[in-house]
């Protein structure tokens, strides 16, 4: 009905906007953060990176300082994560952000961080810890596994005289190395060449890429020698070649490839060499080159027996023989396949390989004793969760959730772990929560316990009702009464189709109890129906409206043609109110935003006003919305508090009620309104406290008394918060379980609206400039503008600031007005730097096309004055003396121009004062008029004189012809009259 308006909690007229690159998906995630003694808003940009490589990054946006301070890029994506030596591409760092324990740090996750293993790529995901100085402090990749190709390969190559041609050996080496996946995280290759003595041509850690090893093989020269000491070379390779001093890795699989064309000359030492290889866990390949034997037609039987002894068992896998050196290239593919068929990791159970595509960090949730990760890609995209506790990882095996997610549906990709959270029940029991939005295409949420052995006990599961709605993609447990136990669980289905097949979205509300655990209460949804994806993001908020119950924010980023909106819902004792307390639409905000509401976080006070701020992500922007305090207006300074005291148990003896209230309140009246006669007597032990005896000596069972407290706000003590606390006590014994409701507290954050009159008066309003007149050269007259602030209300105010914006400089540094002196009374003023207009300052030649000179087209002198205390009925004034620069206006061409000086009255940051728009602004006008004389040509002047003389002569002639000059004079007329007589 007319005259009513929607209540509000957040200020939408003055949001704090932090822009960022939209192509980097800046705003995908937001996190309120306190670190390094400062307050920040962290913003994830998972597609950030040079040339669009989507490595991702995190920006930190300062809050509390200058409103123009931009967000700073963290360059976290430039750091190599995990054991990698270079930054990973397409890892999407910043998709999820998480506050860590109170050390000023946070954690950023990259769920698409991948590792190449041979020809396969596994996206296991990774998270990095960042300290208060915004420096990475290590990574978390609890599901990353060693590649099967994590191997150290040492080639023992016969370089004696009998090997011929050497170019074929080089070709074999190049092709063999070309088949291997050489990388510090996969295969390393070393080479020992021998003849009469072994030599390390290159060690395992010398080369990091395949190209480097191929280049070394191409340039390898033969050592030559008349003897072939294979045993000695094998001993050197197994005892030295795999050592850490030569680049060996203790956890890598060790492979030895022996290539020789003749029987060793130190065969008696071969058993000892092979024993050393066995002790070092070295798997051996033996390759016998028979070219020398065939060319000389010798029997190779003894040689083949020796190579078979060198090779590991079985021979059909580890032994090769070729006819000559040229045939070495024929076994490259077979040798490569057998090498990759080996197990490259040790000590891991088979089920761990189900986590290779887990995408850890897709969702995260902070616990008191660790972190809960969602793993949407685990177990063939069925999904799972992982609990990381003090470095120990705990996750359920594939079979643990078969009852809830049958193996027959494993190809449906349920995405368990798409969202994760936790809730607390009465008695301190904790349950984990996880959503699987693609289960049976309708979605599912499970509440479960995860035991230390990986066993899972599901307490209850919830299922979606509509196909494709993505039920469970967002979870938001809410402790409405803030007693440490969860009261409400909100489950989002942002793709729920509403009327007219609009993707409206829906949020399901469940009450948390004992039996059953979760009870459906109702739904929240946007109105009217439109494409909204309502529930795409949700965030629990502290008490915004100061009613004692926590609230919740729900994002709808597709509303209003993808502009987006944010809904606020108030919590109650019994759940969540079904209708929104406030809808914040992006279209109603000063800035143009898209996908507003895609992320939300509202846990902290970032701007230092003791009120909760809400961070909201959009496409290419992050927005900080401030909570509005209650406003105490001048004519409404009273507060009424209704109090009910009831005895629900046995008789209470010597019952007393203690009342305390903040210094900015005065108790005007304390009125008991008895339902039945109860004696109440009160005393005042302190100015802001009362102690009342209720029903002395006995406050009987079932008795109830209602008090009506009337407070008035103080005019001298202006605090940012009002607080009223009541505590009931008695001499009777009371169970500790019911003591909590013996204390009640009401509080609210407030601001005060003072009654101020802000005015300006100038001694000069109109000034005429005569370009060719007699005005003196130099500055013109000095005039004075007086700014006055009068306190007409009762509040004693302080912290007021006057800002004067005085147009002064045009193009080229030409002054047309200048400040000469500031005269103050009860104020401290400073003259600041000249401002810069949005465009170029006006040029004197363009003055004829300009009607007003102000801060938009000139550079202004700025004077800021901090005013002193203003008691009721007092005033403060500031005088500004300025000079008119005649020379500027003389040279300029114009008829009239108005100089507009603007004055703003404001309050210091963090002030409890809220000024009205009418009292904040004033301005003074100075109209400058240029008068120009009319210049007359000399010939026009001569012509005018001659024309006038000719006109006069013509007039005389006409009068003469009419006889005007023939009339007699009076003396002649008198003489003729006498003669006639």
C-alpha positions, 0 to 999 in steps of 0.5 A: 500500500502507498506509504510503505517501503521495503526494509533494508540492511545493506547500503546499495547507494554507496557500494565499494566497487573493485574492478578487475579483468573480466576475461580472467573471470575476476570475481568468480570467488571472493573471500574477506580476509585480515592479514598483515594488520590490514583488511582485504577482500581477496578475489579469485580470477581463475582464467588469469594468465599471459596469453590466456593460458588460464593458470589463474591468480588471486587479487587482493583489494585493500579496504579501509583506505583510499576508495581509489586504491586498486586491487593488486595482482598476487602473481600466485600463478607465476609460482611453480606448484607442487614439485614442478619446476615451472608454472602449470597452465590451465590450472584455474588457480583461485576457483576456491579460496579458504581462510586458514587458522588465525595466522593472517594467511589463506589458501587458494586452490587450482582444481585443474592443476594437472600432471603429465604421466607418459601420454596421459594427463591427470588433473588431481588438483592442488592448493597453495598456502599463502602467508600474510605477506602474500607469498606462497608457503608450500602446496597441498596436493593430497591426491597427487600420485607418483607417475608410473613413469617415475624412473631413473634409467642408466644406459651402460653402453659398450664403446669398444673397438668392436662396435661398428658402425658407431652412427647406428648406435647413436641412432639407436640412442636418439630413438630410444630417448625419443620414446621416453617421457623425460622430465624431472617428475618422470624419467631421467636418463644417465649414460655410462660408456665403457671399454677398458674402463667405465666413464659417466658421459652424463648423470641422471640429473644433468638434463631435464628435457628430452631435447637435451638428452637427444642432443647429447646422444647425437654428439656422443663419441666412442671411447674405444678400447681393446677390452670389454669390461662389462662387469666393471661398468655394471658395478659403477652404474649400480653403485654410483650411477643411481646415487643422489650425487649423480641425480638419482631419486630414492623413490624412483624405479631404477632401470639399467639398460646394458648394450654390448657386442661381446663377452666381457673380459672381467666375467669373474667379477660379474656376480658381484656386480649383479649382487650390487644391482639387486641390493640397489633395486635395479631392474636390468635389461640386457641387449646383445649385439651379434654383429661382431660374432656374425662378421667373424663367424664365431659362436655367440652361445657363451656371450648370450648366456652372459647377457641373459645372466645380466638381464632380470628374469624372465628373459622374454621380457628383459633380454634382447638380441639383434643381428647387428648394430643397424638392427638396434633401431628395430627393438626401440619400440618393443624396449620402450613398451616394456619399460612403460609396462613397469610399475613406477611407484611403490608402496601405494595401494591400488585404490589410490589410483582412483584419485588421479582425476580427483580435482582436489580443491573444487570445493573446500570447507574449513574445520576446527581440526583440518580441511574438508576437500571435495573431489568431484573427479574421484572414482570415475567422476562419481566423486568423494571427499577428503579430510586433511587433518594435521597432514594426515589424509582420510578419505573413504574407499570406493566401496564405502558409499556403494549403498548411497551411490550404487556401482551400477550408476558409476558411469552417471558421474554423480560429482560427489564433493561438488559442495562440502560443509559440516554441521553440529548437532546437540551434544557436540556431534559433527556431521560432514555434508556433501552434495552430488548434483548429478546423481540420477540427474536429480542431485543428492546430499548426504550427511555422514560421519567419516571415521578414522579407518575410512568407514562412512556412516550416512545419517541421512540423505536428501534427493532432488525432485527435478532432473537437471536442477543441480540439487546439492551444488551449494550447501549452507548450514546456518546456526540461527540462534548462534548457540554453536549448533546448526539449526537450518540447512539450505540446499540450492538447486540453481538450475531448477526450472520454474514457470514458463521453463525459466531457469529460476533456481530454488533453495530448499530449507531443512530444519535440523533436529534429532529424529528425523535429522533433517525435516523439510520446511519449505523453499526460497525462490525469486519472484517473479519467475525469470532466468536467475539461477537463484542459489548459485552462491549462498553465504551465512551472515552474522546478525544484520538486523540486530534481532539476535538471529543469523541471516543468509545471502543468496545469489541469483547471477542471471536475474535482469538479463544476466545483470544479477541480484543478491537476496537477504533472508533473516533467520528466526528461532524456527528457521528462515523467513520465507520472504526476502528482507532485501533484494539488491539488484545490480541494475539499481546500483551506480555501476554497470555489473554483470553476473552479480551474485556469483559468489558471496562472503559476509563474515567480517567487518572490513571497513572498521565501523563495527558492522558486518560487510558483505563481499559479492562477486560479479563478472569482472568486479567485486563489490563490498556492501556495507551494513547500514546502522539504525539512524537516530533522527532529531525528532525521534530520540526515544527507544522502547524495550519490552521485557517479560520475566517469567518463572517456569519452574519452582518458586524463586526466592529473593528474585532480582532483575539487573538492568544495565545500559550503554552511556548513550542512553538515559532511562526515562521510565521503568513501568511494570505491567503486571498480569497479576499483582507482583511487587517490584521495587527498583534502585539505581546503584549507578547512573546506567544501571538499575537493580529491581527486586521482583516479588520479594520474598517469593516469585511463584511458579508460573508468575510473569511480569512485563516491563516497559522500558523507555530510553532517550538518547543522550545529547552528549555521549554519541556511541556507535552502539546501544546496549541493554542487558538484563539478568535475572537471579534468585537465591534458589538453585537452578539447573545449569541447562536453563541458566542460558535464558536468564540473561537477555541482551538487545543491541544495535549499531546506530548513527546520529542525524544532527540538525546542522545548517550549512551556508555560504555568503560572498561579498561579490556576486557580479563583476564587470570586466572592461578590456579597454577601460582603466582597470589596473594591471594585475589582480583585481578586487579581493572578495570574501566567501564565508562558510558557516556551520550552525548546530541547531540540534541537541547533539554535541558534534565533532569530527566535521570536515568542510571541503571547499572546491574553488575553481582557479586555473584554466588551460596552460596554468592561467589563473582566473581566481586565486586564494589569498587567505583563509580565516578560521574560527574553531577550525584547522584548515589546509590548502591541498593540491590542485584537482584535475578535471575529468577532461582538459581544462577550459582554454581562454579562447573557448570561454565564449562557448562555456557558461559555467566554470567549475570542477568539471572544466577547471583545476580547483584549489581545495581547502579542507577544514577540520572543525572543532567541537560544536555544542548546541546553539553554537556555530563555526565559520571559515572565511576564504579570501580570493582575488580576481585575475583581470588579465585573464578575463581581459584577454578572453572573449566572452560575454558572461561566465559564472564561476561556481564554487562548491562546498561540502560538509562531511564527517570523518571516516568512522564517524557516528554522524549521518548528515542529510543531503540538504545539510551537506552541500552549498555553493556560491556563484560569481558572475563575470561580465565582459563589457566592450565599447563600440568602435566608430570609423573616422569616415563614418564620423565625418560623413555624419557631420556633413550629413547633419549640416546639409540636413540643417541647410535644407531645413533653413531653406524650407523655412525661408521659403515658407516665410518663416524669416519674413515675419516682423519683429515685435518692435516693428509691430509696435511702431506700426501700431503707434503710426496707425493710432 
